[in-house]
Amino acid sequence: MTEKELRTGTENNAALANMTAMVYSLLERFSGRRNALIGSALTRVILGAIGFYYYLRDYFDRSFLWGPEGVWPWQNFTGPDNDTFSVYSLSKSETWFQLAFHAGAVIALLFMLGWKTRAMTVLHYVFLWSLQQRNPLLLDGGDNATAIALIFFIFIDSGSHFSLDAWLRRRKQVKPDAGSMRYRIGSLLHHAGLLAVILQVCTIYLVSGMYKVQGERWQNGTALYYILRVGEFGWPGINHLVYEHATLVVAMTYATVFFQIAFSFLLLKRSLRPFAVTCGVLLHLGIAVYMSGLLTFSSTMIALELLIMGDEHYRRLADKAQNLVAKRGSVEPAANTN
């Protein structure tokens, strides 16, 4: 064997060893600890609240909107063209409908509170999906995003904070065994679920931004004007405060497109993630205020975006808030000189 071949073989072995070490390092990093637990918990709470809101919103009209004799005909729901699963299709009995509807409401509440979180995630997905399939005319983009996200949330540890499960563990002084194989496999699945949800949010923004780029009104900066003039979604007496200002409308129209396309790329740099999430939250707060018919969609997108920031971001934000409160509390009122 020549000297060149020996040198090449040594370099290949070194490269393979470096690659192997990197893989083991990544496995140790993502299996030894779990990231984004605070954001996952916040997302769970908001998604659970939205799901519970669906049941409360239509509670007094539940039979008309969702029942077996409701506005969406039963033959359309159970016909050959609709082969999706729904617990409501198991029986046309009004009693069964009432049991399933109230069970779904209780499960949504328990999912929000974080009791038996993993099991409630599965059940909440099944019952919420079943309700959505009963009357597809009442769905919007938020329903689709929630249904997809809940599948991934089955693998995400969303009950470590702000949950009854976490409170019970603290009370019993139970701590997870971070060195066990079960914990490590769970951590890998947790991070896989996080990545799937983040990719879902990125896809929503990127596809939406690319479609907007092709639209003539988005290109000339007038799209927001026409959106705010839609009476079905707008608030009378409020939307005109924006669409009457041409410069503001054009700036906000272009800013929306630029942000949606840039969102995925902003996440590549960790320090820019809070900025990207803040912009996304502000965008959907604006949609919730000026397009009130898309309130649940905006709330769902805000919930999913909160999962993107790491625990260190939330802890830093909490420390700043505590320091601000402490400073304001330490300021003594000026003495009365009269």
VENVEN-V506830 format. One record per residue. N is the residue number from 1. OMEGA is omega as a letter, one per 40 degrees, with the letter a starting at -180 (999 if undefined). D_CENTER is the distance of its C-alpha to the mean C-alpha in whole Angstrom. Layout:
BEGIN
n=N omega=OMEGA d_center=D_CENTER
n=N omega=OMEGA d_center=D_CENTER
END
This chain:
BEGIN
n=1 omega=a d_center=59
n=2 omega=i d_center=59
n=3 omega=i d_center=58
n=4 omega=i d_center=55
n=5 omega=i d_center=54
n=6 omega=a d_center=54
n=7 omega=i d_center=52
n=8 omega=i d_center=49
n=9 omega=i d_center=49
n=10 omega=i d_center=48
n=11 omega=i d_center=45
n=12 omega=i d_center=44
n=13 omega=i d_center=44
n=14 omega=i d_center=42
n=15 omega=i d_center=40
n=16 omega=i d_center=39
n=17 omega=i d_center=39
n=18 omega=i d_center=37
n=19 omega=i d_center=34
n=20 omega=i d_center=34
n=21 omega=i d_center=34
n=22 omega=i d_center=31
n=23 omega=i d_center=29
n=24 omega=i d_center=30
n=25 omega=i d_center=29
n=26 omega=i d_center=26
n=27 omega=i d_center=26
n=28 omega=a d_center=27
n=29 omega=a d_center=24
n=30 omega=i d_center=21
n=31 omega=a d_center=23
n=32 omega=i d_center=25
n=33 omega=a d_center=22
n=34 omega=a d_center=18
n=35 omega=i d_center=16
n=36 omega=i d_center=13
n=37 omega=i d_center=13
n=38 omega=i d_center=13
n=39 omega=i d_center=9
n=40 omega=i d_center=9
n=41 omega=i d_center=11
n=42 omega=i d_center=9
n=43 omega=i d_center=6
n=44 omega=a d_center=8
n=45 omega=a d_center=10
n=46 omega=i d_center=8
n=47 omega=i d_center=7
n=48 omega=i d_center=11
n=49 omega=i d_center=12
n=50 omega=i d_center=11
n=51 omega=i d_center=12
n=52 omega=i d_center=15
n=53 omega=i d_center=16
n=54 omega=a d_center=16
n=55 omega=a d_center=19
n=56 omega=a d_center=21
n=57 omega=a d_center=21
n=58 omega=a d_center=23
n=59 omega=a d_center=25
n=60 omega=i d_center=28
n=61 omega=a d_center=28
n=62 omega=a d_center=26
n=63 omega=a d_center=29
n=64 omega=a d_center=30
n=65 omega=a d_center=26
n=66 omega=a d_center=25
n=67 omega=a d_center=29
n=68 omega=i d_center=31
n=69 omega=a d_center=33
n=70 omega=a d_center=31
n=71 omega=i d_center=30
n=72 omega=a d_center=29
n=73 omega=a d_center=32
n=74 omega=a d_center=32
n=75 omega=i d_center=34
n=76 omega=a d_center=31
n=77 omega=a d_center=28
n=78 omega=a d_center=30
n=79 omega=a d_center=32
n=80 omega=i d_center=33
n=81 omega=a d_center=30
n=82 omega=a d_center=27
n=83 omega=i d_center=27
n=84 omega=a d_center=24
n=85 omega=i d_center=24
n=86 omega=i d_center=23
n=87 omega=a d_center=25
n=88 omega=i d_center=26
n=89 omega=a d_center=28
n=90 omega=a d_center=30
n=91 omega=i d_center=32
n=92 omega=a d_center=33
n=93 omega=i d_center=34
n=94 omega=i d_center=33
n=95 omega=i d_center=33
n=96 omega=i d_center=31
n=97 omega=a d_center=29
n=98 omega=i d_center=29
n=99 omega=a d_center=28
n=100 omega=a d_center=25
n=101 omega=a d_center=24
n=102 omega=i d_center=24
n=103 omega=i d_center=23
n=104 omega=i d_center=20
n=105 omega=i d_center=20
n=106 omega=a d_center=21
n=107 omega=i d_center=18
n=108 omega=i d_center=15
n=109 omega=i d_center=17
n=110 omega=i d_center=18
n=111 omega=i d_center=14
n=112 omega=a d_center=13
n=113 omega=i d_center=16
n=114 omega=i d_center=16
n=115 omega=a d_center=19
n=116 omega=a d_center=20
n=117 omega=a d_center=16
n=118 omega=a d_center=17
n=119 omega=i d_center=19
n=120 omega=i d_center=17
n=121 omega=i d_center=14
n=122 omega=a d_center=16
n=123 omega=i d_center=18
n=124 omega=i d_center=15
n=125 omega=a d_center=14
n=126 omega=a d_center=18
n=127 omega=i d_center=18
n=128 omega=i d_center=15
n=129 omega=i d_center=16
n=130 omega=i d_center=20
n=131 omega=a d_center=19
n=132 omega=a d_center=18
n=133 omega=a d_center=21
n=134 omega=i d_center=23
n=135 omega=a d_center=23
n=136 omega=i d_center=21
n=137 omega=a d_center=23
n=138 omega=a d_center=20
n=139 omega=i d_center=17
n=140 omega=a d_center=15
n=141 omega=i d_center=12
n=142 omega=i d_center=10
n=143 omega=i d_center=11
n=144 omega=a d_center=11
n=145 omega=i d_center=8
n=146 omega=a d_center=7
n=147 omega=i d_center=10
n=148 omega=a d_center=10
n=149 omega=a d_center=7
n=150 omega=i d_center=9
n=151 omega=a d_center=12
n=152 omega=a d_center=11
n=153 omega=i d_center=10
n=154 omega=a d_center=13
n=155 omega=a d_center=14
n=156 omega=i d_center=12
n=157 omega=a d_center=14
n=158 omega=a d_center=12
n=159 omega=a d_center=15
n=160 omega=i d_center=17
n=161 omega=i d_center=16
n=162 omega=a d_center=16
n=163 omega=i d_center=17
n=164 omega=i d_center=21
n=165 omega=i d_center=21
n=166 omega=i d_center=21
n=167 omega=i d_center=23
n=168 omega=i d_center=25
n=169 omega=i d_center=25
n=170 omega=a d_center=27
n=171 omega=i d_center=29
n=172 omega=a d_center=31
n=173 omega=i d_center=30
n=174 omega=i d_center=29
n=175 omega=a d_center=27
n=176 omega=i d_center=26
n=177 omega=a d_center=28
n=178 omega=a d_center=27
n=179 omega=a d_center=30
n=180 omega=i d_center=29
n=181 omega=i d_center=29
n=182 omega=i d_center=26
n=183 omega=a d_center=24
n=184 omega=i d_center=24
n=185 omega=i d_center=23
n=186 omega=i d_center=20
n=187 omega=i d_center=19
n=188 omega=i d_center=20
n=189 omega=i d_center=17
n=190 omega=a d_center=15
n=191 omega=i d_center=15
n=192 omega=i d_center=15
n=193 omega=i d_center=12
n=194 omega=a d_center=10
n=195 omega=a d_center=12
n=196 omega=i d_center=11
n=197 omega=i d_center=7
n=198 omega=i d_center=9
n=199 omega=i d_center=11
n=200 omega=i d_center=9
n=201 omega=i d_center=8
n=202 omega=i d_center=11
n=203 omega=i d_center=13
n=204 omega=a d_center=12
n=205 omega=a d_center=13
n=206 omega=i d_center=16
n=207 omega=i d_center=17
n=208 omega=i d_center=17
n=209 omega=a d_center=19
n=210 omega=i d_center=21
n=211 omega=i d_center=22
n=212 omega=a d_center=22
n=213 omega=a d_center=25
n=214 omega=a d_center=27
n=215 omega=a d_center=27
n=216 omega=a d_center=30
n=217 omega=i d_center=29
n=218 omega=i d_center=26
n=219 omega=a d_center=29
n=220 omega=i d_center=31
n=221 omega=a d_center=29
n=222 omega=a d_center=29
n=223 omega=a d_center=26
n=224 omega=i d_center=25
n=225 omega=a d_center=28
n=226 omega=i d_center=28
n=227 omega=a d_center=24
n=228 omega=i d_center=25
n=229 omega=i d_center=28
n=230 omega=a d_center=27
n=231 omega=a d_center=28
n=232 omega=a d_center=26
n=233 omega=a d_center=23
n=234 omega=i d_center=24
n=235 omega=i d_center=26
n=236 omega=i d_center=30
n=237 omega=a d_center=31
n=238 omega=a d_center=28
n=239 omega=a d_center=27
n=240 omega=i d_center=30
n=241 omega=i d_center=30
n=242 omega=a d_center=28
n=243 omega=i d_center=29
n=244 omega=i d_center=33
n=245 omega=a d_center=33
n=246 omega=a d_center=33
n=247 omega=i d_center=32
n=248 omega=i d_center=29
n=249 omega=a d_center=28
n=250 omega=a d_center=29
n=251 omega=a d_center=27
n=252 omega=i d_center=24
n=253 omega=i d_center=24
n=254 omega=a d_center=25
n=255 omega=i d_center=22
n=256 omega=a d_center=19
n=257 omega=a d_center=21
n=258 omega=a d_center=21
n=259 omega=a d_center=18
n=260 omega=i d_center=16
n=261 omega=a d_center=19
n=262 omega=a d_center=19
n=263 omega=a d_center=15
n=264 omega=a d_center=15
n=265 omega=i d_center=19
n=266 omega=a d_center=18
n=267 omega=a d_center=15
n=268 omega=i d_center=19
n=269 omega=a d_center=20
n=270 omega=a d_center=19
n=271 omega=a d_center=20
n=272 omega=a d_center=19
n=273 omega=i d_center=15
n=274 omega=i d_center=15
n=275 omega=a d_center=17
n=276 omega=i d_center=14
n=277 omega=i d_center=11
n=278 omega=i d_center=14
n=279 omega=i d_center=15
n=280 omega=i d_center=12
n=281 omega=i d_center=11
n=282 omega=i d_center=15
n=283 omega=a d_center=15
n=284 omega=i d_center=12
n=285 omega=i d_center=14
n=286 omega=i d_center=17
n=287 omega=a d_center=16
n=288 omega=a d_center=15
n=289 omega=a d_center=19
n=290 omega=i d_center=21
n=291 omega=a d_center=19
n=292 omega=i d_center=19
n=293 omega=i d_center=19
n=294 omega=a d_center=15
n=295 omega=a d_center=14
n=296 omega=i d_center=12
n=297 omega=i d_center=10
n=298 omega=a d_center=10
n=299 omega=i d_center=8
n=300 omega=a d_center=6
n=301 omega=i d_center=5
n=302 omega=i d_center=6
n=303 omega=a d_center=4
n=304 omega=i d_center=2
n=305 omega=a d_center=6
n=306 omega=i d_center=7
n=307 omega=a d_center=7
n=308 omega=a d_center=9
n=309 omega=a d_center=12
n=310 omega=a d_center=14
n=311 omega=a d_center=16
n=312 omega=i d_center=19
n=313 omega=a d_center=17
n=314 omega=i d_center=16
n=315 omega=i d_center=20
n=316 omega=i d_center=21
n=317 omega=i d_center=20
n=318 omega=i d_center=21
n=319 omega=i d_center=24
n=320 omega=i d_center=25
n=321 omega=i d_center=24
n=322 omega=i d_center=26
n=323 omega=i d_center=29
n=324 omega=i d_center=29
n=325 omega=i d_center=29
n=326 omega=i d_center=32
n=327 omega=i d_center=34
n=328 omega=i d_center=34
n=329 omega=a d_center=35
n=330 omega=i d_center=38
n=331 omega=a d_center=39
n=332 omega=i d_center=42
n=333 omega=a d_center=43
n=334 omega=a d_center=46
n=335 omega=i d_center=49
n=336 omega=a d_center=51
n=337 omega=i d_center=54
n=338 omega=999 d_center=56
END
